Amino acid sequence: MRNPSYNSVKAIVQRAETWSINQLMRKLRTSYNRACYYTDRLMADGILSRELDEDGYRHTITHQ
């Protein structure tokens, strides 16, 4: 998954309860900057919470 499309990333994230930028980097095998870009888009679309919990994770707002 070198450069996945946004819809693919959204589908992956929606299957989980929590996510972090590091998890995105590992799962997608991508750079920090790309993971931040996806995180920003997911927050803007209401998929991920804007606030971090005490462990540094964002919660998935609309998970399946």
VEXLONU-280457 format. One record per residue (C-alpha): chain; x, y negated, z. Coordinates in nm, 4 decimals. Layout:
! VEXLONU-280457
+-----+----------+----------+----------+
| mol |       px |       py |       pz |
+-----+----------+----------+----------+
|   A |        X |        Y |        Z |
...
+-----+----------+----------+----------+
! end
This chain:
! VEXLONU-280457
+-----+----------+----------+----------+
| mol |       px |       py |       pz |
+-----+----------+----------+----------+
|   A |   0.0000 |   0.0000 |   0.0000 |
|   A |   0.2462 |  -0.2639 |  -0.1108 |
|   A |   0.0066 |  -0.5483 |  -0.1875 |
|   A |  -0.3452 |  -0.4391 |  -0.0977 |
|   A |  -0.6459 |  -0.6404 |  -0.1975 |
|   A |  -0.8327 |  -0.8332 |   0.0689 |
|   A |  -1.1356 |  -0.6037 |   0.0431 |
|   A |  -0.9176 |  -0.3008 |   0.1183 |
|   A |  -0.7676 |  -0.4730 |   0.4223 |
|   A |  -1.1135 |  -0.5775 |   0.5408 |
|   A |  -1.2418 |  -0.2198 |   0.5145 |
|   A |  -0.9455 |  -0.0862 |   0.7132 |
|   A |  -0.9810 |  -0.3451 |   0.9886 |
|   A |  -1.3574 |  -0.3029 |   1.0185 |
|   A |  -1.3116 |   0.0628 |   1.1146 |
|   A |  -1.1254 |  -0.0331 |   1.4348 |
|   A |  -1.2218 |  -0.2187 |   1.7502 |
|   A |  -0.9027 |  -0.4202 |   1.7920 |
|   A |  -0.6156 |  -0.5357 |   1.5722 |
|   A |  -0.2909 |  -0.7238 |   1.6000 |
|   A |  -0.0594 |  -0.8705 |   1.3395 |
|   A |   0.1954 |  -0.6000 |   1.4204 |
|   A |  -0.0626 |  -0.3300 |   1.3549 |
|   A |  -0.1425 |  -0.4853 |   1.0189 |
|   A |   0.2270 |  -0.5000 |   0.9326 |
|   A |   0.2756 |  -0.1308 |   1.0144 |
|   A |  -0.0484 |  -0.0062 |   0.8592 |
|   A |  -0.0101 |  -0.2054 |   0.5374 |
|   A |   0.3705 |  -0.1860 |   0.5257 |
|   A |   0.3818 |  -0.5557 |   0.4587 |
|   A |   0.5613 |  -0.8662 |   0.5796 |
|   A |   0.4748 |  -1.0798 |   0.8796 |
|   A |   0.3653 |  -1.3659 |   0.6535 |
|   A |   0.1279 |  -1.1436 |   0.4540 |
|   A |  -0.0191 |  -0.9963 |   0.7751 |
|   A |  -0.0742 |  -1.3505 |   0.9087 |
|   A |  -0.2453 |  -1.4467 |   0.5838 |
|   A |  -0.4841 |  -1.1509 |   0.6111 |
|   A |  -0.5456 |  -1.2227 |   0.9804 |
|   A |  -0.6323 |  -1.5850 |   0.9047 |
|   A |  -0.8737 |  -1.4799 |   0.6292 |
|   A |  -1.0352 |  -1.2163 |   0.8515 |
|   A |  -1.0851 |  -1.4711 |   1.1291 |
|   A |  -1.2280 |  -1.7267 |   0.8846 |
|   A |  -1.4739 |  -1.4653 |   0.7534 |
|   A |  -1.5835 |  -1.3710 |   1.1049 |
|   A |  -1.4357 |  -1.0207 |   1.0959 |
|   A |  -1.1778 |  -1.0779 |   1.3726 |
|   A |  -1.2118 |  -1.2862 |   1.6877 |
|   A |  -1.0050 |  -1.6017 |   1.7153 |
|   A |  -0.9106 |  -1.5321 |   2.0767 |
|   A |  -0.6517 |  -1.2777 |   2.1825 |
|   A |  -0.7280 |  -1.0480 |   2.4727 |
|   A |  -0.4860 |  -0.9974 |   2.7623 |
|   A |  -0.2965 |  -0.7325 |   2.5628 |
|   A |  -0.2512 |  -0.9549 |   2.2556 |
|   A |  -0.5200 |  -0.7978 |   2.0350 |
|   A |  -0.8003 |  -0.9564 |   1.8396 |
|   A |  -1.1365 |  -0.7845 |   1.8557 |
|   A |  -1.3258 |  -0.6790 |   1.5469 |
|   A |  -1.6562 |  -0.8657 |   1.5484 |
|   A |  -1.8248 |  -0.6636 |   1.2757 |
|   A |  -1.6978 |  -0.3064 |   1.2956 |
|   A |  -1.8760 |  -0.0070 |   1.1471 |
+-----+----------+----------+----------+
! end
